Amino acid sequence: MAHYLIQASYSKEGIGDLLANPQDRAAAVRPVVEGLGGKLESFYFAFGEYDAIVVVELPDNVSAAALAMAVGSTAGISSYQTTPLLTMDEAMQAMRKASGTGYRSPAG
């Protein structure tokens, strides 16, 4: 299965809802991720550009897109970004594969 980093920001409405009704959003997201055949690995609140930082494991990009559509379609979210993650083994495989492509930079 593939891993994805999700960075999301709550809208003013979403923050207002959380202040009026504090809740464990990981508990709300976990069954959605599991329903897509995945696993919620971590869910952190943060301050800065994003309010929530989430790492999930999902079967494929279609499942990741479905999660983005489901969560991002609500009024409580103002921005949502998904970044595919590679394990170190996958990164090393990509490095080996890239080194054999014969690509040359414009400088030489």
A tleap script that builds the chain and sets N, CA, C and O, in Angstrom:
source leaprc.protein.ff14SB
mol = sequence {
  NMET ALA HIE TYR LEU ILE GLN ALA SER TYR
  SER LYS GLU GLY ILE GLY ASP LEU LEU ALA
  ASN PRO GLN ASP ARG ALA ALA ALA VAL ARG
  PRO VAL VAL GLU GLY LEU GLY GLY LYS LEU
  GLU SER PHE TYR PHE ALA PHE GLY GLU TYR
  ASP ALA ILE VAL VAL VAL GLU LEU PRO ASP
  ASN VAL SER ALA ALA ALA LEU ALA MET ALA
  VAL GLY SER THR ALA GLY ILE SER SER TYR
  GLN THR THR PRO LEU LEU THR MET ASP GLU
  ALA MET GLN ALA MET ARG LYS ALA SER GLY
  THR GLY TYR ARG SER PRO ALA CGLY
}
set mol.1.N position { 0.840 -1.185 0.000 }
set mol.1.CA position { 0.000 0.000 0.000 }
set mol.1.C position { 0.879 1.241 0.000 }
set mol.1.O position { 2.025 1.208 0.449 }
set mol.2.N position { 0.334 2.315 -0.502 }
set mol.2.CA position { 1.051 3.581 -0.600 }
set mol.2.C position { 0.774 4.465 0.612 }
set mol.2.O position { -0.283 4.382 1.238 }
set mol.3.N position { 1.753 5.312 0.924 }
set mol.3.CA position { 1.617 6.254 2.028 }
set mol.3.C position { 1.413 7.658 1.470 }
set mol.3.O position { 1.957 8.009 0.422 }
set mol.4.N position { 0.622 8.453 2.185 }
set mol.4.CA position { 0.329 9.814 1.762 }
set mol.4.C position { 0.392 10.750 2.959 }
set mol.4.O position { -0.045 10.414 4.060 }
set mol.5.N position { 0.944 11.928 2.717 }
set mol.5.CA position { 0.935 13.014 3.692 }
set mol.5.C position { -0.208 13.940 3.310 }
set mol.5.O position { -0.290 14.401 2.172 }
set mol.6.N position { -1.079 14.205 4.254 }
set mol.6.CA position { -2.191 15.118 4.018 }
set mol.6.C position { -1.989 16.335 4.901 }
set mol.6.O position { -1.745 16.214 6.101 }
set mol.7.N position { -2.093 17.512 4.292 }
set mol.7.CA position { -2.008 18.771 5.017 }
set mol.7.C position { -3.315 19.510 4.759 }
set mol.7.O position { -3.689 19.756 3.613 }
set mol.8.N position { -3.999 19.858 5.837 }
set mol.8.CA position { -5.305 20.497 5.693 }
set mol.8.C position { -5.417 21.704 6.607 }
set mol.8.O position { -4.818 21.757 7.682 }
set mol.9.N position { -6.195 22.667 6.153 }
set mol.9.CA position { -6.502 23.844 6.950 }
set mol.9.C position { -8.005 23.905 7.149 }
set mol.9.O position { -8.779 23.664 6.222 }
set mol.10.N position { -8.405 24.227 8.362 }
set mol.10.CA position { -9.817 24.398 8.653 }
set mol.10.C position { -10.263 25.797 8.243 }
set mol.10.O position { -9.499 26.756 8.348 }
set mol.11.N position { -11.483 25.906 7.782 }
set mol.11.CA position { -12.071 27.206 7.476 }
set mol.11.C position { -12.447 27.885 8.790 }
set mol.11.O position { -12.391 27.264 9.851 }
set mol.12.N position { -12.827 29.146 8.719 }
set mol.12.CA position { -13.303 29.840 9.923 }
set mol.12.C position { -14.484 29.084 10.513 }
set mol.12.O position { -14.598 28.944 11.730 }
set mol.13.N position { -15.359 28.601 9.641 }
set mol.13.CA position { -16.518 27.828 10.098 }
set mol.13.C position { -16.073 26.548 10.798 }
set mol.13.O position { -16.617 26.186 11.841 }
set mol.14.N position { -15.088 25.865 10.226 }
set mol.14.CA position { -14.587 24.628 10.821 }
set mol.14.C position { -13.962 24.854 12.185 }
set mol.14.O position { -14.198 24.080 13.113 }
set mol.15.N position { -13.162 25.915 12.317 }
set mol.15.CA position { -12.557 26.243 13.616 }
set mol.15.C position { -13.648 26.604 14.616 }
set mol.15.O position { -13.602 26.187 15.773 }
set mol.16.N position { -14.624 27.374 14.167 }
set mol.16.CA position { -15.744 27.729 15.046 }
set mol.16.C position { -16.471 26.497 15.551 }
set mol.16.O position { -16.834 26.423 16.725 }
set mol.17.N position { -16.686 25.533 14.672 }
set mol.17.CA position { -17.356 24.290 15.064 }
set mol.17.C position { -16.530 23.523 16.092 }
set mol.17.O position { -17.077 22.965 17.043 }
set mol.18.N position { -15.198 23.495 15.895 }
set mol.18.CA position { -14.329 22.786 16.836 }
set mol.18.C position { -14.291 23.478 18.199 }
set mol.18.O position { -14.206 22.814 19.233 }
set mol.19.N position { -14.353 24.800 18.199 }
set mol.19.CA position { -14.368 25.517 19.468 }
set mol.19.C position { -15.684 25.303 20.209 }
set mol.19.O position { -15.701 25.166 21.432 }
set mol.20.N position { -16.785 25.276 19.459 }
set mol.20.CA position { -18.097 25.061 20.065 }
set mol.20.C position { -18.282 23.620 20.521 }
set mol.20.O position { -19.025 23.347 21.464 }
set mol.21.N position { -17.591 22.690 19.835 }
set mol.21.CA position { -17.741 21.268 20.129 }
set mol.21.C position { -16.380 20.580 19.955 }
set mol.21.O position { -16.156 19.917 18.942 }
set mol.22.N position { -15.463 20.730 20.932 }
set mol.22.CA position { -14.148 20.078 20.805 }
set mol.22.C position { -14.294 18.582 20.557 }
set mol.22.O position { -15.098 17.909 21.202 }
set mol.23.N position { -13.511 18.074 19.616 }
set mol.23.CA position { -13.652 16.661 19.253 }
set mol.23.C position { -12.360 16.097 18.688 }
set mol.23.O position { -11.510 16.828 18.180 }
set mol.24.N position { -12.233 14.808 18.787 }
set mol.24.CA position { -11.094 14.068 18.244 }
set mol.24.C position { -11.354 13.834 16.761 }
set mol.24.O position { -12.095 12.921 16.397 }
set mol.25.N position { -10.752 14.650 15.905 }
set mol.25.CA position { -10.992 14.518 14.468 }
set mol.25.C position { -10.371 13.242 13.902 }
set mol.25.O position { -10.822 12.746 12.869 }
set mol.26.N position { -9.348 12.706 14.561 }
set mol.26.CA position { -8.790 11.428 14.105 }
set mol.26.C position { -9.847 10.338 14.190 }
set mol.26.O position { -9.910 9.458 13.332 }
set mol.27.N position { -10.674 10.397 15.223 }
set mol.27.CA position { -11.745 9.398 15.380 }
set mol.27.C position { -12.772 9.522 14.258 }
set mol.27.O position { -13.404 8.533 13.885 }
set mol.28.N position { -12.943 10.724 13.719 }
set mol.28.CA position { -13.879 10.913 12.613 }
set mol.28.C position { -13.274 10.477 11.280 }
set mol.28.O position { -13.978 9.967 10.408 }
set mol.29.N position { -11.967 10.681 11.130 }
set mol.29.CA position { -11.300 10.370 9.865 }
set mol.29.C position { -10.961 8.882 9.744 }
set mol.29.O position { -11.012 8.320 8.650 }
set mol.30.N position { -10.617 8.250 10.860 }
set mol.30.CA position { -10.176 6.846 10.839 }
set mol.30.C position { -11.154 5.916 10.104 }
set mol.30.O position { -10.714 5.168 9.231 }
set mol.31.N position { -12.466 5.927 10.416 }
set mol.31.CA position { -13.359 4.995 9.705 }
set mol.31.C position { -13.494 5.297 8.209 }
set mol.31.O position { -13.758 4.397 7.412 }
set mol.32.N position { -13.317 6.546 7.840 }
set mol.32.CA position { -13.365 6.903 6.417 }
set mol.32.C position { -12.169 6.287 5.697 }
set mol.32.O position { -12.311 5.681 4.635 }
set mol.33.N position { -10.994 6.449 6.292 }
set mol.33.CA position { -9.770 5.877 5.711 }
set mol.33.C position { -9.877 4.353 5.652 }
set mol.33.O position { -9.542 3.741 4.638 }
set mol.34.N position { -10.342 3.750 6.737 }
set mol.34.CA position { -10.487 2.286 6.771 }
set mol.34.C position { -11.518 1.807 5.765 }
set mol.34.O position { -11.361 0.733 5.182 }
set mol.35.N position { -12.569 2.586 5.552 }
set mol.35.CA position { -13.583 2.236 4.557 }
set mol.35.C position { -13.037 2.242 3.136 }
set mol.35.O position { -13.580 1.589 2.245 }
set mol.36.N position { -11.952 2.990 2.935 }
set mol.36.CA position { -11.277 3.016 1.632 }
set mol.36.C position { -10.188 1.949 1.543 }
set mol.36.O position { -9.433 1.904 0.573 }
set mol.37.N position { -10.112 1.096 2.553 }
set mol.37.CA position { -9.125 0.020 2.548 }
set mol.37.C position { -7.786 0.425 3.113 }
set mol.37.O position { -6.790 -0.267 2.899 }
set mol.38.N position { -7.738 1.546 3.839 }
set mol.38.CA position { -6.462 2.048 4.330 }
set mol.38.C position { -6.338 2.044 5.836 }
set mol.38.O position { -7.126 1.427 6.554 }
set mol.39.N position { -5.314 2.758 6.291 }
set mol.39.CA position { -5.000 2.840 7.715 }
set mol.39.C position { -4.564 4.269 8.029 }
set mol.39.O position { -3.745 4.848 7.314 }
set mol.40.N position { -5.114 4.831 9.100 }
set mol.40.CA position { -4.682 6.133 9.588 }
set mol.40.C position { -3.464 5.915 10.459 }
set mol.40.O position { -3.568 5.310 11.526 }
set mol.41.N position { -2.301 6.402 10.021 }
set mol.41.CA position { -1.067 6.186 10.771 }
set mol.41.C position { -0.835 7.247 11.832 }
set mol.41.O position { -0.396 6.934 12.939 }
set mol.42.N position { -1.129 8.509 11.502 }
set mol.42.CA position { -0.963 9.570 12.491 }
set mol.42.C position { -1.827 10.765 12.109 }
set mol.42.O position { -2.124 10.989 10.936 }
set mol.43.N position { -2.221 11.524 13.124 }
set mol.43.CA position { -3.025 12.723 12.930 }
set mol.43.C position { -2.559 13.733 13.961 }
set mol.43.O position { -2.685 13.510 15.165 }
set mol.44.N position { -2.024 14.839 13.484 }
set mol.44.CA position { -1.515 15.880 14.373 }
set mol.44.C position { -2.203 17.203 14.079 }
set mol.44.O position { -2.452 17.534 12.920 }
set mol.45.N position { -2.508 17.955 15.120 }
set mol.45.CA position { -2.879 19.348 14.940 }
set mol.45.C position { -1.589 20.149 14.936 }
set mol.45.O position { -0.621 19.785 15.604 }
set mol.46.N position { -1.579 21.234 14.185 }
set mol.46.CA position { -0.378 22.050 14.061 }
set mol.46.C position { -0.785 23.513 13.993 }
set mol.46.O position { -1.955 23.837 13.787 }
set mol.47.N position { 0.181 24.381 14.166 }
set mol.47.CA position { -0.077 25.777 13.882 }
set mol.47.C position { 0.909 26.224 12.835 }
set mol.47.O position { 2.035 25.732 12.762 }
set mol.48.N position { 0.475 27.155 12.035 }
set mol.48.CA position { 1.229 27.564 10.866 }
set mol.48.C position { 0.301 27.537 9.676 }
set mol.48.O position { -0.887 27.836 9.799 }
set mol.49.N position { 0.831 27.181 8.534 }
set mol.49.CA position { 0.028 27.182 7.308 }
set mol.49.C position { -1.088 26.130 7.342 }
set mol.49.O position { -2.166 26.355 6.793 }
set mol.50.N position { -0.836 25.000 7.973 }
set mol.50.CA position { -1.830 23.923 8.028 }
set mol.50.C position { -2.225 23.643 9.470 }
set mol.50.O position { -1.409 23.737 10.388 }
set mol.51.N position { -3.494 23.298 9.647 }
set mol.51.CA position { -4.022 22.991 10.978 }
set mol.51.C position { -3.924 21.512 11.312 }
set mol.51.O position { -3.824 21.142 12.481 }
set mol.52.N position { -3.951 20.672 10.299 }
set mol.52.CA position { -3.900 19.224 10.512 }
set mol.52.C position { -2.862 18.610 9.585 }
set mol.52.O position { -2.800 18.921 8.396 }
set mol.53.N position { -2.053 17.735 10.158 }
set mol.53.CA position { -1.042 16.983 9.404 }
set mol.53.C position { -1.368 15.511 9.641 }
set mol.53.O position { -1.377 15.046 10.781 }
set mol.54.N position { -1.631 14.790 8.569 }
set mol.54.CA position { -2.111 13.417 8.668 }
set mol.54.C position { -1.278 12.528 7.754 }
set mol.54.O position { -0.949 12.918 6.633 }
set mol.55.N position { -0.939 11.343 8.230 }
set mol.55.CA position { -0.281 10.346 7.387 }
set mol.55.C position { -1.208 9.140 7.318 }
set mol.55.O position { -1.623 8.594 8.341 }
set mol.56.N position { -1.521 8.738 6.092 }
set mol.56.CA position { -2.390 7.583 5.873 }
set mol.56.C position { -1.711 6.594 4.946 }
set mol.56.O position { -0.827 6.946 4.164 }
set mol.57.N position { -2.138 5.372 5.050 }
set mol.57.CA position { -1.730 4.318 4.119 }
set mol.57.C position { -2.991 3.934 3.371 }
set mol.57.O position { -4.001 3.586 3.983 }
set mol.58.N position { -2.936 3.995 2.043 }
set mol.58.CA position { -4.093 3.686 1.204 }
set mol.58.C position { -3.681 2.761 0.067 }
set mol.58.O position { -2.508 2.714 -0.305 }
set mol.59.N position { -4.641 2.027 -0.483 }
set mol.59.CA position { -4.300 1.066 -1.535 }
set mol.59.C position { -3.738 1.691 -2.813 }
set mol.59.O position { -2.907 1.081 -3.484 }
set mol.60.N position { -4.190 2.911 -3.156 }
set mol.60.CA position { -3.801 3.481 -4.451 }
set mol.60.C position { -4.169 4.958 -4.529 }
set mol.60.O position { -4.779 5.514 -3.616 }
set mol.61.N position { -3.786 5.577 -5.637 }
set mol.61.CA position { -4.068 6.995 -5.849 }
set mol.61.C position { -5.560 7.291 -5.952 }
set mol.61.O position { -6.009 8.360 -5.539 }
set mol.62.N position { -6.322 6.365 -6.495 }
set mol.62.CA position { -7.768 6.563 -6.599 }
set mol.62.C position { -8.369 6.698 -5.207 }
set mol.62.O position { -9.228 7.550 -4.982 }
set mol.63.N position { -7.926 5.867 -4.275 }
set mol.63.CA position { -8.412 5.951 -2.895 }
set mol.63.C position { -7.989 7.256 -2.245 }
set mol.63.O position { -8.766 7.860 -1.505 }
set mol.64.N position { -6.760 7.701 -2.513 }
set mol.64.CA position { -6.283 8.979 -1.972 }
set mol.64.C position { -7.107 10.135 -2.532 }
set mol.64.O position { -7.434 11.074 -1.807 }
set mol.65.N position { -7.440 10.068 -3.812 }
set mol.65.CA position { -8.264 11.112 -4.421 }
set mol.65.C position { -9.674 11.092 -3.841 }
set mol.65.O position { -10.265 12.147 -3.613 }
set mol.66.N position { -10.214 9.904 -3.602 }
set mol.66.CA position { -11.547 9.796 -3.006 }
set mol.66.C position { -11.570 10.411 -1.612 }
set mol.66.O position { -12.528 11.095 -1.250 }
set mol.67.N position { -10.521 10.173 -0.828 }
set mol.67.CA position { -10.432 10.770 0.504 }
set mol.67.C position { -10.366 12.291 0.391 }
set mol.67.O position { -11.053 12.997 1.130 }
set mol.68.N position { -9.555 12.793 -0.515 }
set mol.68.CA position { -9.444 14.245 -0.708 }
set mol.68.C position { -10.785 14.847 -1.102 }
set mol.68.O position { -11.151 15.917 -0.614 }
set mol.69.N position { -11.515 14.177 -1.972 }
set mol.69.CA position { -12.823 14.678 -2.405 }
set mol.69.C position { -13.821 14.666 -1.259 }
set mol.69.O position { -14.571 15.624 -1.071 }
set mol.70.N position { -13.830 13.581 -0.495 }
set mol.70.CA position { -14.781 13.462 0.617 }
set mol.70.C position { -14.523 14.515 1.689 }
set mol.70.O position { -15.449 15.194 2.131 }
set mol.71.N position { -13.278 14.649 2.103 }
set mol.71.CA position { -12.937 15.596 3.171 }
set mol.71.C position { -12.955 17.030 2.648 }
set mol.71.O position { -13.486 17.927 3.303 }
set mol.72.N position { -12.384 17.242 1.486 }
set mol.72.CA position { -12.279 18.589 0.938 }
set mol.72.C position { -13.587 19.193 0.483 }
set mol.72.O position { -13.665 20.403 0.266 }
set mol.73.N position { -14.611 18.382 0.334 }
set mol.73.CA position { -15.899 18.891 -0.131 }
set mol.73.C position { -16.728 19.521 0.990 }
set mol.73.O position { -17.790 20.084 0.726 }
set mol.74.N position { -16.267 19.435 2.214 }
set mol.74.CA position { -17.037 19.973 3.332 }
set mol.74.C position { -16.709 21.441 3.569 }
set mol.74.O position { -15.642 21.919 3.184 }
set mol.75.N position { -17.628 22.148 4.202 }
set mol.75.CA position { -17.441 23.576 4.488 }
set mol.75.C position { -16.406 23.809 5.586 }
set mol.75.O position { -15.944 24.936 5.765 }
set mol.76.N position { -16.039 22.769 6.318 }
set mol.76.CA position { -15.105 22.917 7.427 }
set mol.76.C position { -13.648 22.999 7.009 }
set mol.76.O position { -12.791 23.318 7.833 }
set mol.77.N position { -13.350 22.718 5.751 }
set mol.77.CA position { -11.967 22.698 5.261 }
set mol.77.C position { -11.773 23.831 4.260 }
set mol.77.O position { -12.584 24.008 3.351 }
set mol.78.N position { -10.687 24.604 4.431 }
set mol.78.CA position { -10.409 25.681 3.473 }
set mol.78.C position { -9.312 25.295 2.479 }
set mol.78.O position { -9.271 25.830 1.372 }
set mol.79.N position { -8.420 24.373 2.860 }
set mol.79.CA position { -7.412 23.878 1.918 }
set mol.79.C position { -7.032 22.450 2.290 }
set mol.79.O position { -7.107 22.047 3.451 }
set mol.80.N position { -6.626 21.700 1.275 }
set mol.80.CA position { -6.323 20.281 1.454 }
set mol.80.C position { -5.270 19.919 0.421 }
set mol.80.O position { -5.448 20.173 -0.770 }
set mol.81.N position { -4.187 19.333 0.870 }
set mol.81.CA position { -3.099 18.943 -0.037 }
set mol.81.C position { -2.666 17.519 0.274 }
set mol.81.O position { -2.491 17.156 1.438 }
set mol.82.N position { -2.493 16.716 -0.765 }
set mol.82.CA position { -2.028 15.339 -0.624 }
set mol.82.C position { -0.658 15.214 -1.274 }
set mol.82.O position { -0.461 15.644 -2.411 }
set mol.83.N position { 0.285 14.625 -0.550 }
set mol.83.CA position { 1.624 14.373 -1.085 }
set mol.83.C position { 1.917 12.883 -0.990 }
set mol.83.O position { 1.944 12.337 0.112 }
set mol.84.N position { 2.137 12.207 -2.126 }
set mol.84.CA position { 2.536 10.801 -2.062 }
set mol.84.C position { 3.905 10.682 -1.390 }
set mol.84.O position { 4.793 11.499 -1.635 }
set mol.85.N position { 4.070 9.685 -0.560 }
set mol.85.CA position { 5.325 9.451 0.146 }
set mol.85.C position { 5.968 8.164 -0.346 }
set mol.85.O position { 5.276 7.205 -0.688 }
set mol.86.N position { 7.282 8.148 -0.379 }
set mol.86.CA position { 8.039 6.950 -0.740 }
set mol.86.C position { 8.769 6.439 0.490 }
set mol.86.O position { 9.298 7.223 1.278 }
set mol.87.N position { 8.795 5.136 0.650 }
set mol.87.CA position { 9.642 4.566 1.691 }
set mol.87.C position { 11.092 4.747 1.244 }
set mol.87.O position { 11.344 5.060 0.081 }
set mol.88.N position { 12.032 4.555 2.143 }
set mol.88.CA position { 13.440 4.692 1.753 }
set mol.88.C position { 13.792 3.643 0.706 }
set mol.88.O position { 14.558 3.928 -0.214 }
set mol.89.N position { 13.246 2.431 0.830 }
set mol.89.CA position { 13.500 1.400 -0.178 }
set mol.89.C position { 12.983 1.833 -1.545 }
set mol.89.O position { 13.670 1.657 -2.551 }
set mol.90.N position { 11.775 2.398 -1.590 }
set mol.90.CA position { 11.227 2.876 -2.856 }
set mol.90.C position { 12.079 4.003 -3.430 }
set mol.90.O position { 12.315 4.052 -4.637 }
set mol.91.N position { 12.542 4.910 -2.566 }
set mol.91.CA position { 13.386 6.014 -3.027 }
set mol.91.C position { 14.686 5.484 -3.624 }
set mol.91.O position { 15.143 5.975 -4.656 }
set mol.92.N position { 15.286 4.478 -2.974 }
set mol.92.CA position { 16.523 3.903 -3.491 }
set mol.92.C position { 16.288 3.197 -4.817 }
set mol.92.O position { 17.130 3.267 -5.712 }
set mol.93.N position { 15.154 2.519 -4.955 }
set mol.93.CA position { 14.808 1.898 -6.231 }
set mol.93.C position { 14.689 2.959 -7.322 }
set mol.93.O position { 15.154 2.764 -8.445 }
set mol.94.N position { 14.059 4.091 -6.977 }
set mol.94.CA position { 13.913 5.183 -7.945 }
set mol.94.C position { 15.270 5.757 -8.317 }
set mol.94.O position { 15.510 6.079 -9.481 }
set mol.95.N position { 16.168 5.890 -7.330 }
set mol.95.CA position { 17.521 6.403 -7.612 }
set mol.95.C position { 18.250 5.488 -8.581 }
set mol.95.O position { 18.883 5.945 -9.533 }
set mol.96.N position { 18.151 4.184 -8.322 }
set mol.96.CA position { 18.827 3.223 -9.214 }
set mol.96.C position { 18.234 3.273 -10.615 }
set mol.96.O position { 18.962 3.236 -11.606 }
set mol.97.N position { 16.927 3.357 -10.692 }
set mol.97.CA position { 16.261 3.397 -11.985 }
set mol.97.C position { 16.616 4.688 -12.726 }
set mol.97.O position { 16.858 4.669 -13.933 }
set mol.98.N position { 16.645 5.810 -11.996 }
set mol.98.CA position { 16.978 7.102 -12.614 }
set mol.98.C position { 18.405 7.120 -13.131 }
set mol.98.O position { 18.682 7.695 -14.183 }
set mol.99.N position { 19.314 6.491 -12.392 }
set mol.99.CA position { 20.722 6.512 -12.812 }
set mol.99.C position { 20.937 5.758 -14.116 }
set mol.99.O position { 21.940 5.978 -14.795 }
set mol.100.N position { 20.027 4.886 -14.473 }
set mol.100.CA position { 20.159 4.118 -15.706 }
set mol.100.C position { 19.399 4.693 -16.880 }
set mol.100.O position { 19.357 4.070 -17.941 }
set mol.101.N position { 18.795 5.862 -16.726 }
set mol.101.CA position { 17.998 6.414 -17.825 }
set mol.101.C position { 18.814 7.089 -18.915 }
set mol.101.O position { 18.340 7.246 -20.040 }
set mol.102.N position { 20.049 7.493 -18.585 }
set mol.102.CA position { 20.879 8.169 -19.580 }
set mol.102.C position { 20.600 9.659 -19.700 }
set mol.102.O position { 21.121 10.315 -20.602 }
set mol.103.N position { 19.785 10.203 -18.804 }
set mol.103.CA position { 19.486 11.632 -18.851 }
set mol.103.C position { 20.736 12.469 -18.607 }
set mol.103.O position { 21.538 12.158 -17.726 }
set mol.104.N position { 20.897 13.526 -19.387 }
set mol.104.CA position { 22.014 14.458 -19.233 }
set mol.104.C position { 21.447 15.860 -19.014 }
set mol.104.O position { 20.474 16.257 -19.655 }
set mol.105.N position { 22.064 16.592 -18.108 }
set mol.105.CA position { 21.622 17.967 -17.872 }
set mol.105.C position { 22.026 18.845 -19.048 }
set mol.105.O position { 22.924 18.481 -19.807 }
set mol.106.N position { 21.384 19.984 -19.212 }
set mol.106.CA position { 21.747 20.874 -20.318 }
set mol.106.C position { 23.215 21.302 -20.253 }
set mol.106.O position { 23.824 21.609 -21.278 }
set mol.107.N position { 23.783 21.321 -19.031 }
set mol.107.CA position { 25.178 21.757 -18.881 }
set mol.107.C position { 26.165 20.679 -19.331 }
set mol.107.O position { 27.356 20.956 -19.471 }
set mol.108.N position { 25.692 19.473 -19.556 }
set mol.108.CA position { 26.651 18.504 -20.019 }
set mol.108.C position { 26.451 17.175 -19.491 }
set mol.108.O position { 27.209 16.260 -19.815 }
savepdb mol mol.pdb
quit
